[in-house]
Structure formats: C-alpha cells, structure tokens
C-alpha cells in the first residue's frame, strides 16, 4: 500500500512480544479546543488510542523549518513534542528536513549518538520509541506527526498503515482550516465565480501532472497552504497560466 507521502507500507513487525510499558502519571487533560486546534487535538488523541501509544504530538512548521504551533493528545505529550524545537534536534526535525518518516523503535545508544541532547531528555520522561511522519502533499511540507511509545518495538504493518492514515487526516484538517482562515468569498456571485475558476484550474493541473481530479485539487490547496496565499489567488494564477505546478515543486514556476 502506498500513501500520498510516497511511503510503501510493507511488513515491519519483527514478531517480538512488546515489552511492558511504563505507567505515565498524567494530569487530567483540559477540554479540547475548538476549530482547527480541536481537530488536530482529536487526530492526536485518536491516533494514540489506535496505536496504543503513550502519546501523539503534531508540529506545524514553515518551509524553512520554523516551528509554528503544536497539538498533542495530552499535556504531557505536548511538553515532549516541544523538546525537539527547544534542542533543535530529534525525529520530528529530521522527518521534516528529509521529507520521509523517521522510525526509531528503540531510543538506544545509536539514537543517543544521533540526537545527543534530545534522546536522554525524552527517555527520562519515559519514552522508549518515537515514530515521526511528515505531513506533506507533493513537495509542500506542512509539519510532522509524532507517535511516542513507552516501550521499545517496531510498528506492525497495520499500525504503520494507521499512522499514515492519521497523517493524511491531519493534512486534510490543516488544508481545510487554512482555507477557512484566509480564503473569504464575495457573496454568492463571488463564490460561484471562484468555484468555476477552481474547477478549471483542477482540470489544468490534472492534465499537467497526470493525476486524478481529486489529487489535482489537493496539490492546488497544498500550494496555497505552503505559500500562505488565498486559494482563489492561486487558482487565478493557474488559470491565467502565471503559475504552473509540476511533480517536483509545490511552489511551481511562473
């Protein structure tokens, strides 16, 4: 199975029994926030439950890797998620930089050599394994979803598929939220005109990239998110041929 992130899901379960985990003494979580923050919190909470993780965090970042904001399944995980940006190293940082998952089933000596400050900090907090999944569409990088476990061991094939599905869900929430924030409409006439232009742009991108109509829309929305521009402005540029998206760059070329 191949996800939108270009990851082929293959058997990863080494068949070993999971080691007993630590009991995380956590405070009761406050009520979940509303809006986009609430959606991202729910993605983290659902993913933690589905993967029997001690916590799941999500960081949204800019194209140059600057940390925007984070969501987490619980307050303790939120603090752990922030450590990567406090120290400037960790699986999340690497997954974003290289646009591929970073799977660390055991935070052992090898992990300590790779992340000498981050590793002892999170192991002191009880974390024994970290799995980081980039949130991206094409070359547009949005952030990273991090799965933390309090026991060492690889994700099974089914668990890896679930994690990738959660990353897809997070991308959809981010793109939808960004559109609602910066892409207003000018009443019914404006909405109709923009919908017609968007459909035309979808068709153009579909032909240019050789993708489905649905994937063309995702690529257009991802470009708008990555560049911080309203969707209707990006659409207008595509229709007028001032912007062309290609397979390798979410920014396209004028």
Secondary structure, DSSP 8 states (H G I E B T S, - for coil): -B-TTS-B-------------------------SHHHHHHHHHHHHHHHHTT-SEEEEEEE-TT--EEEEEESSHHHHHHHHHHHHHT-SHHHHHHHHTS-EEES--SHHHHHHSTTHHHHHHHTT--EEEEEEEEETTEEEEEEEEEESS-----HHHHHHHHHHHHHHHHHHHHHHHHHH----HHHHHHHHHHHHHHHHHHHHHHHT--HHHHHHHHHHHHHHHT--HHHHHHHHHTTS-B--SS-TT-B-
